[in-house]
Amino acid sequence: MEHTSYDLPTTLFSEDIAAECRTRCEAYGVCGGSRTTAPCGCAWPLDSGKRYQCAECYLVCRDIRRVDPVSGQLGECSFARHIAAGYSLEQTHIIHEDQPRFPLFIPLHTQDYQGSGLPLRWVGVDVRWLFNVRKQGPATLKAAFATRDTARSYLKVGAGCELLAVLNGEDWMLEKFWQMARQPALHQLAAVGFRASTGATFSVTPLTTLGTPVPFAHHSAMLMRHHRVLAETQAAGLYSAPNLYWLDGDQRELRRWAQWLRANPQILTVSRDFTSTPAGTVIARKVQELLFLLQQAGRPFHVLVVGTGPINAPPVLQALVAAGHTATIVTSAPIMKAQSGGRYEFTSTGELITVASDPDQCSFAELIEHNLALFEQRLFAAVAGTPAAAVALPNGYW
C-alpha cells in the first residue's frame, strides 16, 4: 500500500529535491543529497498517531520539533544540533600504530563463567556489560572497571588477558551510551587495560517499525555518531577499528568508505558487525559488499567479525582469507549455547552441531570451556581447509 502521508508539506519544499538537499540541509556534505527519502521529513503516516510526536520518536530527521515546556509551542528545529554533534568521515583521522596481534577467536560474555579463570589471551566486552544502561538517564561505566584487577576478575580471565571493547548493543542502549559522558569512561577503560575498541554500531535500517522509509537524515546522523565515537576511542588511547556499515546496496556509502580508507593508509584493522544478521544468505550478500569495499580500498586488512556463530563464521572467515585478508571472529555464541544447555560436537564431516548436555556429566564451567575450544577448532579448520577433528589448537591457548 502506497503511503503519501510522510511527505513534507509542499509549502515547505516546493523546490527541486536535489536543490533542496544541496542548499538547505545541514547533512548534505555527509549524505550527498537526493536520496530516496529526501527531503527527509517525518517518516510516520498521518493515521499512525506518531506524526510529529518528536519527543517519543527514535528517528533523527529534518522535521525534529522541540516543544517549549512552558508555552507548549513548537520551538526551534534541532536537526542541525544532531548533525553538529557528530563527525564526518573527512573529520575522522585514525592512526594505527603498534597493531595488536589479534587471535582467530575472541569470545564475549565470559563474565558468565563460573570457574576460577579462563586461560584466554583476548576477551571482548560489549555495551551491555561495559555500562550500566537504564531506560531513564544516560549510561554509566560499571564499577567492575575501577581497576585492572577488578576488571579481569569480573571478566573471569587472568592478568595477562588483552581486552577489546565491542561497542555494539541494542539501539536503546547505544542511545544511552551516546548520552553519557563518554570520554572519561573511555579513558578509564584504557587505564584498566583495554587495548582496542570497535566502532559503535548506531544502527541504520531501511524501514521504520511501520514499514515506511527511514529518512536518510537519520542514517547520516547515526554514521556521524559512529565517526565521532571512533575518534574518541582513539583519543582515549584505544586501538580503534572502524565499524564498516551501510544500507544494503548503497553504492554511494561503499565508495565513501573505500575513498576514506584509501586516504588513510595507516588504518590496518576494521570491524564488521553481523549481530543482527542471522540469515546466511543475507550475510553472504553483506560479505560480498564488504569484499568489494576492501578491494576498492586497495590493500589487505584485518577484519574483526562480530556476531557470527558456528554456521556463518567459517564461510565468512574463508571468504575474507581467500580475498587476502585476515580476520578475528568475535562472538558470544559458544557461551550463550552453553547457557541454554547446548554442547558443541563435531559431525563426521567436521561440521559443528549442538546436542543436549548432561549436567550430571559436565559442569557449566566445563561446558563453556568445551564449547569455546571446539568453536575455535572449527575456525582453525576453516582457515586450514582441513577436517575440524584433525586440527590441534595452538599450545598455551587452552
Contacts in CASP RR format, 6 or more apart in sequence:
PFRMAT RR
TARGET T0000
AUTHOR 0000-0000-0000
METHOD contacts of the structure
MODEL  1
MEHTSYDLPTTLFSEDIAAECRTRCEAYGVCGGSRTTAPCGCAWPLDSGK
RYQCAECYLVCRDIRRVDPVSGQLGECSFARHIAAGYSLEQTHIIHEDQP
RFPLFIPLHTQDYQGSGLPLRWVGVDVRWLFNVRKQGPATLKAAFATRDT
ARSYLKVGAGCELLAVLNGEDWMLEKFWQMARQPALHQLAAVGFRASTGA
TFSVTPLTTLGTPVPFAHHSAMLMRHHRVLAETQAAGLYSAPNLYWLDGD
QRELRRWAQWLRANPQILTVSRDFTSTPAGTVIARKVQELLFLLQQAGRP
FHVLVVGTGPINAPPVLQALVAAGHTATIVTSAPIMKAQSGGRYEFTSTG
ELITVASDPDQCSFAELIEHNLALFEQRLFAAVAGTPAAAVALPNGYW
3 45 0 8 1.000
3 212 0 8 1.000
5 45 0 8 1.000
5 46 0 8 1.000
5 47 0 8 1.000
5 51 0 8 1.000
6 41 0 8 1.000
6 42 0 8 1.000
6 43 0 8 1.000
6 44 0 8 1.000
6 45 0 8 1.000
6 212 0 8 1.000
6 213 0 8 1.000
8 39 0 8 1.000
8 41 0 8 1.000
8 42 0 8 1.000
8 63 0 8 1.000
13 20 0 8 1.000
13 39 0 8 1.000
15 23 0 8 1.000
17 34 0 8 1.000
17 38 0 8 1.000
17 39 0 8 1.000
18 33 0 8 1.000
18 34 0 8 1.000
20 38 0 8 1.000
20 39 0 8 1.000
21 28 0 8 1.000
21 31 0 8 1.000
21 32 0 8 1.000
21 33 0 8 1.000
21 34 0 8 1.000
21 35 0 8 1.000
21 38 0 8 1.000
21 39 0 8 1.000
22 28 0 8 1.000
22 33 0 8 1.000
24 39 0 8 1.000
25 31 0 8 1.000
25 33 0 8 1.000
25 39 0 8 1.000
25 40 0 8 1.000
25 62 0 8 1.000
25 217 0 8 1.000
26 79 0 8 1.000
26 80 0 8 1.000
26 83 0 8 1.000
26 84 0 8 1.000
27 40 0 8 1.000
27 79 0 8 1.000
27 83 0 8 1.000
27 217 0 8 1.000
27 220 0 8 1.000
27 221 0 8 1.000
29 88 0 8 1.000
30 83 0 8 1.000
30 88 0 8 1.000
30 89 0 8 1.000
30 220 0 8 1.000
30 223 0 8 1.000
30 224 0 8 1.000
31 216 0 8 1.000
31 217 0 8 1.000
31 219 0 8 1.000
31 220 0 8 1.000
32 252 0 8 1.000
33 216 0 8 1.000
35 216 0 8 1.000
36 213 0 8 1.000
36 216 0 8 1.000
37 43 0 8 1.000
37 213 0 8 1.000
37 214 0 8 1.000
37 215 0 8 1.000
37 216 0 8 1.000
37 217 0 8 1.000
38 216 0 8 1.000
39 62 0 8 1.000
40 61 0 8 1.000
40 62 0 8 1.000
40 215 0 8 1.000
40 216 0 8 1.000
40 217 0 8 1.000
40 218 0 8 1.000
41 61 0 8 1.000
41 62 0 8 1.000
41 63 0 8 1.000
41 215 0 8 1.000
41 217 0 8 1.000
42 51 0 8 1.000
42 52 0 8 1.000
42 61 0 8 1.000
42 63 0 8 1.000
43 59 0 8 1.000
43 61 0 8 1.000
43 208 0 8 1.000
43 212 0 8 1.000
43 213 0 8 1.000
43 214 0 8 1.000
43 215 0 8 1.000
44 50 0 8 1.000
44 51 0 8 1.000
44 52 0 8 1.000
44 53 0 8 1.000
44 57 0 8 1.000
44 208 0 8 1.000
44 210 0 8 1.000
44 212 0 8 1.000
45 51 0 8 1.000
45 210 0 8 1.000
45 212 0 8 1.000
48 210 0 8 1.000
50 56 0 8 1.000
50 57 0 8 1.000
50 210 0 8 1.000
52 63 0 8 1.000
52 65 0 8 1.000
54 63 0 8 1.000
54 64 0 8 1.000
54 65 0 8 1.000
54 66 0 8 1.000
54 67 0 8 1.000
55 67 0 8 1.000
58 171 0 8 1.000
58 172 0 8 1.000
58 175 0 8 1.000
59 208 0 8 1.000
59 214 0 8 1.000
59 215 0 8 1.000
59 218 0 8 1.000
60 79 0 8 1.000
60 82 0 8 1.000
60 215 0 8 1.000
60 217 0 8 1.000
60 218 0 8 1.000
60 221 0 8 1.000
60 222 0 8 1.000
61 79 0 8 1.000
61 215 0 8 1.000
61 217 0 8 1.000
61 218 0 8 1.000
62 77 0 8 1.000
62 79 0 8 1.000
62 215 0 8 1.000
62 217 0 8 1.000
63 77 0 8 1.000
63 79 0 8 1.000
64 77 0 8 1.000
64 78 0 8 1.000
64 79 0 8 1.000
64 82 0 8 1.000
65 74 0 8 1.000
65 75 0 8 1.000
65 77 0 8 1.000
66 74 0 8 1.000
66 75 0 8 1.000
66 76 0 8 1.000
66 77 0 8 1.000
66 78 0 8 1.000
67 73 0 8 1.000
67 74 0 8 1.000
67 75 0 8 1.000
68 74 0 8 1.000
68 75 0 8 1.000
79 217 0 8 1.000
82 221 0 8 1.000
83 220 0 8 1.000
83 221 0 8 1.000
83 224 0 8 1.000
85 224 0 8 1.000
85 225 0 8 1.000
85 228 0 8 1.000
86 221 0 8 1.000
86 224 0 8 1.000
86 225 0 8 1.000
86 227 0 8 1.000
86 228 0 8 1.000
87 224 0 8 1.000
87 227 0 8 1.000
87 228 0 8 1.000
87 230 0 8 1.000
87 231 0 8 1.000
88 224 0 8 1.000
88 227 0 8 1.000
89 227 0 8 1.000
89 256 0 8 1.000
89 257 0 8 1.000
89 260 0 8 1.000
90 260 0 8 1.000
91 227 0 8 1.000
91 231 0 8 1.000
92 227 0 8 1.000
92 228 0 8 1.000
92 230 0 8 1.000
92 231 0 8 1.000
92 260 0 8 1.000
93 231 0 8 1.000
93 264 0 8 1.000
94 230 0 8 1.000
94 231 0 8 1.000
94 234 0 8 1.000
94 240 0 8 1.000
94 242 0 8 1.000
94 264 0 8 1.000
94 266 0 8 1.000
94 267 0 8 1.000
95 234 0 8 1.000
95 266 0 8 1.000
96 239 0 8 1.000
96 266 0 8 1.000
96 267 0 8 1.000
96 268 0 8 1.000
96 269 0 8 1.000
97 266 0 8 1.000
98 239 0 8 1.000
99 239 0 8 1.000
99 268 0 8 1.000
99 269 0 8 1.000
99 302 0 8 1.000
100 162 0 8 1.000
100 195 0 8 1.000
100 196 0 8 1.000
100 239 0 8 1.000
102 122 0 8 1.000
102 196 0 8 1.000
102 269 0 8 1.000
102 302 0 8 1.000
102 304 0 8 1.000
102 328 0 8 1.000
103 121 0 8 1.000
103 122 0 8 1.000
103 328 0 8 1.000
103 397 0 8 1.000
104 317 0 8 1.000
104 327 0 8 1.000
104 328 0 8 1.000
104 329 0 8 1.000
104 376 0 8 1.000
104 379 0 8 1.000
104 380 0 8 1.000
104 383 0 8 1.000
105 328 0 8 1.000
105 329 0 8 1.000
105 330 0 8 1.000
105 331 0 8 1.000
105 372 0 8 1.000
105 375 0 8 1.000
105 376 0 8 1.000
105 379 0 8 1.000
106 122 0 8 1.000
106 123 0 8 1.000
106 124 0 8 1.000
106 164 0 8 1.000
106 304 0 8 1.000
106 328 0 8 1.000
106 329 0 8 1.000
106 330 0 8 1.000
107 118 0 8 1.000
107 120 0 8 1.000
107 123 0 8 1.000
107 124 0 8 1.000
107 330 0 8 1.000
107 331 0 8 1.000
107 332 0 8 1.000
107 334 0 8 1.000
107 335 0 8 1.000
107 372 0 8 1.000
108 123 0 8 1.000
108 124 0 8 1.000
108 125 0 8 1.000
108 126 0 8 1.000
108 166 0 8 1.000
108 330 0 8 1.000
108 331 0 8 1.000
108 332 0 8 1.000
108 335 0 8 1.000
109 129 0 8 1.000
109 332 0 8 1.000
109 335 0 8 1.000
109 336 0 8 1.000
110 118 0 8 1.000
110 120 0 8 1.000
110 123 0 8 1.000
110 124 0 8 1.000
110 155 0 8 1.000
110 156 0 8 1.000
110 157 0 8 1.000
110 335 0 8 1.000
111 125 0 8 1.000
111 129 0 8 1.000
111 154 0 8 1.000
111 155 0 8 1.000
111 156 0 8 1.000
112 335 0 8 1.000
112 339 0 8 1.000
112 368 0 8 1.000
113 156 0 8 1.000
113 335 0 8 1.000
113 365 0 8 1.000
113 368 0 8 1.000
114 363 0 8 1.000
114 364 0 8 1.000
114 365 0 8 1.000
115 156 0 8 1.000
115 365 0 8 1.000
117 156 0 8 1.000
117 157 0 8 1.000
117 158 0 8 1.000
118 156 0 8 1.000
118 157 0 8 1.000
118 158 0 8 1.000
118 368 0 8 1.000
118 369 0 8 1.000
118 372 0 8 1.000
119 158 0 8 1.000
119 396 0 8 1.000
119 397 0 8 1.000
119 398 0 8 1.000
120 157 0 8 1.000
120 158 0 8 1.000
120 161 0 8 1.000
120 397 0 8 1.000
121 160 0 8 1.000
121 161 0 8 1.000
121 162 0 8 1.000
121 397 0 8 1.000
122 161 0 8 1.000
122 162 0 8 1.000
122 163 0 8 1.000
122 164 0 8 1.000
123 155 0 8 1.000
123 157 0 8 1.000
123 161 0 8 1.000
123 162 0 8 1.000
123 163 0 8 1.000
123 164 0 8 1.000
124 163 0 8 1.000
124 164 0 8 1.000
124 165 0 8 1.000
124 166 0 8 1.000
124 330 0 8 1.000
125 155 0 8 1.000
125 163 0 8 1.000
125 164 0 8 1.000
125 165 0 8 1.000
125 166 0 8 1.000
126 166 0 8 1.000
126 167 0 8 1.000
126 168 0 8 1.000
126 169 0 8 1.000
126 332 0 8 1.000
127 133 0 8 1.000
127 139 0 8 1.000
127 166 0 8 1.000
127 167 0 8 1.000
127 168 0 8 1.000
127 169 0 8 1.000
127 173 0 8 1.000
127 174 0 8 1.000
127 177 0 8 1.000
128 169 0 8 1.000
128 170 0 8 1.000
128 173 0 8 1.000
129 142 0 8 1.000
130 141 0 8 1.000
130 142 0 8 1.000
130 145 0 8 1.000
130 165 0 8 1.000
130 189 0 8 1.000
131 139 0 8 1.000
131 140 0 8 1.000
131 141 0 8 1.000
131 142 0 8 1.000
131 173 0 8 1.000
131 176 0 8 1.000
131 177 0 8 1.000
131 180 0 8 1.000
131 185 0 8 1.000
132 139 0 8 1.000
132 140 0 8 1.000
132 141 0 8 1.000
132 142 0 8 1.000
133 139 0 8 1.000
133 172 0 8 1.000
133 173 0 8 1.000
133 176 0 8 1.000
133 177 0 8 1.000
134 176 0 8 1.000
135 172 0 8 1.000
137 176 0 8 1.000
137 179 0 8 1.000
138 176 0 8 1.000
138 177 0 8 1.000
138 179 0 8 1.000
138 180 0 8 1.000
138 181 0 8 1.000
139 173 0 8 1.000
139 176 0 8 1.000
139 177 0 8 1.000
139 179 0 8 1.000
139 180 0 8 1.000
140 180 0 8 1.000
140 185 0 8 1.000
141 184 0 8 1.000
141 185 0 8 1.000
141 188 0 8 1.000
141 189 0 8 1.000
142 154 0 8 1.000
143 150 0 8 1.000
144 150 0 8 1.000
144 151 0 8 1.000
144 153 0 8 1.000
144 154 0 8 1.000
145 151 0 8 1.000
145 154 0 8 1.000
145 188 0 8 1.000
145 189 0 8 1.000
145 192 0 8 1.000
146 192 0 8 1.000
147 192 0 8 1.000
148 159 0 8 1.000
148 192 0 8 1.000
148 193 0 8 1.000
149 159 0 8 1.000
150 192 0 8 1.000
151 163 0 8 1.000
151 192 0 8 1.000
151 193 0 8 1.000
152 158 0 8 1.000
152 159 0 8 1.000
152 160 0 8 1.000
152 161 0 8 1.000
155 161 0 8 1.000
155 163 0 8 1.000
162 195 0 8 1.000
162 196 0 8 1.000
163 189 0 8 1.000
163 192 0 8 1.000
163 193 0 8 1.000
163 194 0 8 1.000
163 195 0 8 1.000
164 194 0 8 1.000
164 195 0 8 1.000
164 196 0 8 1.000
164 197 0 8 1.000
164 198 0 8 1.000
164 304 0 8 1.000
164 330 0 8 1.000
165 186 0 8 1.000
165 189 0 8 1.000
165 194 0 8 1.000
165 196 0 8 1.000
165 197 0 8 1.000
165 198 0 8 1.000
165 233 0 8 1.000
165 238 0 8 1.000
166 197 0 8 1.000
166 198 0 8 1.000
166 306 0 8 1.000
166 330 0 8 1.000
167 174 0 8 1.000
167 177 0 8 1.000
167 197 0 8 1.000
167 198 0 8 1.000
167 199 0 8 1.000
167 200 0 8 1.000
167 201 0 8 1.000
167 229 0 8 1.000
167 233 0 8 1.000
167 243 0 8 1.000
168 174 0 8 1.000
168 198 0 8 1.000
168 200 0 8 1.000
168 201 0 8 1.000
168 243 0 8 1.000
168 273 0 8 1.000
168 275 0 8 1.000
168 306 0 8 1.000
169 201 0 8 1.000
169 275 0 8 1.000
171 202 0 8 1.000
171 203 0 8 1.000
174 200 0 8 1.000
174 201 0 8 1.000
174 202 0 8 1.000
174 203 0 8 1.000
177 200 0 8 1.000
178 202 0 8 1.000
178 225 0 8 1.000
178 229 0 8 1.000
182 229 0 8 1.000
182 232 0 8 1.000
183 232 0 8 1.000
183 235 0 8 1.000
183 236 0 8 1.000
186 197 0 8 1.000
186 232 0 8 1.000
186 233 0 8 1.000
186 235 0 8 1.000
186 236 0 8 1.000
186 238 0 8 1.000
187 236 0 8 1.000
187 237 0 8 1.000
189 197 0 8 1.000
189 236 0 8 1.000
189 238 0 8 1.000
190 236 0 8 1.000
190 237 0 8 1.000
190 238 0 8 1.000
194 238 0 8 1.000
195 238 0 8 1.000
195 239 0 8 1.000
196 238 0 8 1.000
196 239 0 8 1.000
196 240 0 8 1.000
196 241 0 8 1.000
196 269 0 8 1.000
197 233 0 8 1.000
197 238 0 8 1.000
197 239 0 8 1.000
197 240 0 8 1.000
197 241 0 8 1.000
198 241 0 8 1.000
198 243 0 8 1.000
198 271 0 8 1.000
198 273 0 8 1.000
198 304 0 8 1.000
198 306 0 8 1.000
198 330 0 8 1.000
199 226 0 8 1.000
199 229 0 8 1.000
199 230 0 8 1.000
199 233 0 8 1.000
199 240 0 8 1.000
199 241 0 8 1.000
199 242 0 8 1.000
199 243 0 8 1.000
199 271 0 8 1.000
200 225 0 8 1.000
200 226 0 8 1.000
200 229 0 8 1.000
200 230 0 8 1.000
200 243 0 8 1.000
201 226 0 8 1.000
201 243 0 8 1.000
201 245 0 8 1.000
201 273 0 8 1.000
201 275 0 8 1.000
202 222 0 8 1.000
202 223 0 8 1.000
202 225 0 8 1.000
202 226 0 8 1.000
203 222 0 8 1.000
203 276 0 8 1.000
204 214 0 8 1.000
204 218 0 8 1.000
204 219 0 8 1.000
204 222 0 8 1.000
204 223 0 8 1.000
204 245 0 8 1.000
204 246 0 8 1.000
204 247 0 8 1.000
205 214 0 8 1.000
205 247 0 8 1.000
206 213 0 8 1.000
206 214 0 8 1.000
206 247 0 8 1.000
206 248 0 8 1.000
207 213 0 8 1.000
207 214 0 8 1.000
208 214 0 8 1.000
219 247 0 8 1.000
223 245 0 8 1.000
223 253 0 8 1.000
226 242 0 8 1.000
226 243 0 8 1.000
226 245 0 8 1.000
230 240 0 8 1.000
230 242 0 8 1.000
230 243 0 8 1.000
231 240 0 8 1.000
233 240 0 8 1.000
234 240 0 8 1.000
239 269 0 8 1.000
241 269 0 8 1.000
241 270 0 8 1.000
241 271 0 8 1.000
241 304 0 8 1.000
242 267 0 8 1.000
242 270 0 8 1.000
242 271 0 8 1.000
243 270 0 8 1.000
243 271 0 8 1.000
243 272 0 8 1.000
243 273 0 8 1.000
244 257 0 8 1.000
244 270 0 8 1.000
244 271 0 8 1.000
244 272 0 8 1.000
244 290 0 8 1.000
244 293 0 8 1.000
245 272 0 8 1.000
245 273 0 8 1.000
246 253 0 8 1.000
246 254 0 8 1.000
246 257 0 8 1.000
246 289 0 8 1.000
247 253 0 8 1.000
248 285 0 8 1.000
248 286 0 8 1.000
248 289 0 8 1.000
249 289 0 8 1.000
254 289 0 8 1.000
254 292 0 8 1.000
254 293 0 8 1.000
254 296 0 8 1.000
255 296 0 8 1.000
257 293 0 8 1.000
257 297 0 8 1.000
258 293 0 8 1.000
258 294 0 8 1.000
258 296 0 8 1.000
258 297 0 8 1.000
261 267 0 8 1.000
261 270 0 8 1.000
261 293 0 8 1.000
261 294 0 8 1.000
261 297 0 8 1.000
261 298 0 8 1.000
262 296 0 8 1.000
262 297 0 8 1.000
262 298 0 8 1.000
265 299 0 8 1.000
267 301 0 8 1.000
268 301 0 8 1.000
268 302 0 8 1.000
269 301 0 8 1.000
269 302 0 8 1.000
269 303 0 8 1.000
269 304 0 8 1.000
270 294 0 8 1.000
270 301 0 8 1.000
270 302 0 8 1.000
270 303 0 8 1.000
270 304 0 8 1.000
271 303 0 8 1.000
271 304 0 8 1.000
271 305 0 8 1.000
271 306 0 8 1.000
272 286 0 8 1.000
272 290 0 8 1.000
272 303 0 8 1.000
272 304 0 8 1.000
272 305 0 8 1.000
272 306 0 8 1.000
273 306 0 8 1.000
273 307 0 8 1.000
274 283 0 8 1.000
274 286 0 8 1.000
274 305 0 8 1.000
274 306 0 8 1.000
274 307 0 8 1.000
274 308 0 8 1.000
274 312 0 8 1.000
274 316 0 8 1.000
275 306 0 8 1.000
275 307 0 8 1.000
277 283 0 8 1.000
277 286 0 8 1.000
278 312 0 8 1.000
280 311 0 8 1.000
280 312 0 8 1.000
283 308 0 8 1.000
283 312 0 8 1.000
283 316 0 8 1.000
284 315 0 8 1.000
287 316 0 8 1.000
287 319 0 8 1.000
287 320 0 8 1.000
290 303 0 8 1.000
291 319 0 8 1.000
291 320 0 8 1.000
291 323 0 8 1.000
294 300 0 8 1.000
294 301 0 8 1.000
294 303 0 8 1.000
294 323 0 8 1.000
294 325 0 8 1.000
295 323 0 8 1.000
300 324 0 8 1.000
300 325 0 8 1.000
300 326 0 8 1.000
301 325 0 8 1.000
301 326 0 8 1.000
302 325 0 8 1.000
302 326 0 8 1.000
302 327 0 8 1.000
302 328 0 8 1.000
303 320 0 8 1.000
303 325 0 8 1.000
303 326 0 8 1.000
303 327 0 8 1.000
303 328 0 8 1.000
304 327 0 8 1.000
304 328 0 8 1.000
304 330 0 8 1.000
305 313 0 8 1.000
305 316 0 8 1.000
305 317 0 8 1.000
305 320 0 8 1.000
305 327 0 8 1.000
305 328 0 8 1.000
305 329 0 8 1.000
305 330 0 8 1.000
306 330 0 8 1.000
306 331 0 8 1.000
307 329 0 8 1.000
307 330 0 8 1.000
307 331 0 8 1.000
307 332 0 8 1.000
307 333 0 8 1.000
308 316 0 8 1.000
308 329 0 8 1.000
308 331 0 8 1.000
308 333 0 8 1.000
309 329 0 8 1.000
309 331 0 8 1.000
309 333 0 8 1.000
309 375 0 8 1.000
310 333 0 8 1.000
310 344 0 8 1.000
310 352 0 8 1.000
310 375 0 8 1.000
310 378 0 8 1.000
313 329 0 8 1.000
313 331 0 8 1.000
313 333 0 8 1.000
313 378 0 8 1.000
313 379 0 8 1.000
313 382 0 8 1.000
314 378 0 8 1.000
314 379 0 8 1.000
314 381 0 8 1.000
314 382 0 8 1.000
315 382 0 8 1.000
316 327 0 8 1.000
316 329 0 8 1.000
317 327 0 8 1.000
317 329 0 8 1.000
317 379 0 8 1.000
317 382 0 8 1.000
317 383 0 8 1.000
318 382 0 8 1.000
318 383 0 8 1.000
318 385 0 8 1.000
320 326 0 8 1.000
320 327 0 8 1.000
321 327 0 8 1.000
321 383 0 8 1.000
329 379 0 8 1.000
333 375 0 8 1.000
334 344 0 8 1.000
334 368 0 8 1.000
334 371 0 8 1.000
334 372 0 8 1.000
334 374 0 8 1.000
334 375 0 8 1.000
335 368 0 8 1.000
335 371 0 8 1.000
335 372 0 8 1.000
337 343 0 8 1.000
337 344 0 8 1.000
337 354 0 8 1.000
337 371 0 8 1.000
338 357 0 8 1.000
338 364 0 8 1.000
338 367 0 8 1.000
338 368 0 8 1.000
338 370 0 8 1.000
338 371 0 8 1.000
341 356 0 8 1.000
341 357 0 8 1.000
341 359 0 8 1.000
341 367 0 8 1.000
342 354 0 8 1.000
342 355 0 8 1.000
342 356 0 8 1.000
342 357 0 8 1.000
342 367 0 8 1.000
342 371 0 8 1.000
343 354 0 8 1.000
343 355 0 8 1.000
343 356 0 8 1.000
343 357 0 8 1.000
343 362 0 8 1.000
343 367 0 8 1.000
343 370 0 8 1.000
343 371 0 8 1.000
344 352 0 8 1.000
344 353 0 8 1.000
344 354 0 8 1.000
344 370 0 8 1.000
344 371 0 8 1.000
344 374 0 8 1.000
344 375 0 8 1.000
345 352 0 8 1.000
345 353 0 8 1.000
345 354 0 8 1.000
345 355 0 8 1.000
345 374 0 8 1.000
346 352 0 8 1.000
346 353 0 8 1.000
346 374 0 8 1.000
346 378 0 8 1.000
346 388 0 8 1.000
346 389 0 8 1.000
347 353 0 8 1.000
349 387 0 8 1.000
350 378 0 8 1.000
350 381 0 8 1.000
350 387 0 8 1.000
350 388 0 8 1.000
350 389 0 8 1.000
351 388 0 8 1.000
352 374 0 8 1.000
352 375 0 8 1.000
352 378 0 8 1.000
352 388 0 8 1.000
357 367 0 8 1.000
362 370 0 8 1.000
369 398 0 8 1.000
372 398 0 8 1.000
373 393 0 8 1.000
373 398 0 8 1.000
374 388 0 8 1.000
376 393 0 8 1.000
376 397 0 8 1.000
376 398 0 8 1.000
377 388 0 8 1.000
377 391 0 8 1.000
377 393 0 8 1.000
378 388 0 8 1.000
380 388 0 8 1.000
380 391 0 8 1.000
380 393 0 8 1.000
381 387 0 8 1.000
381 388 0 8 1.000
381 390 0 8 1.000
381 391 0 8 1.000
384 391 0 8 1.000
END
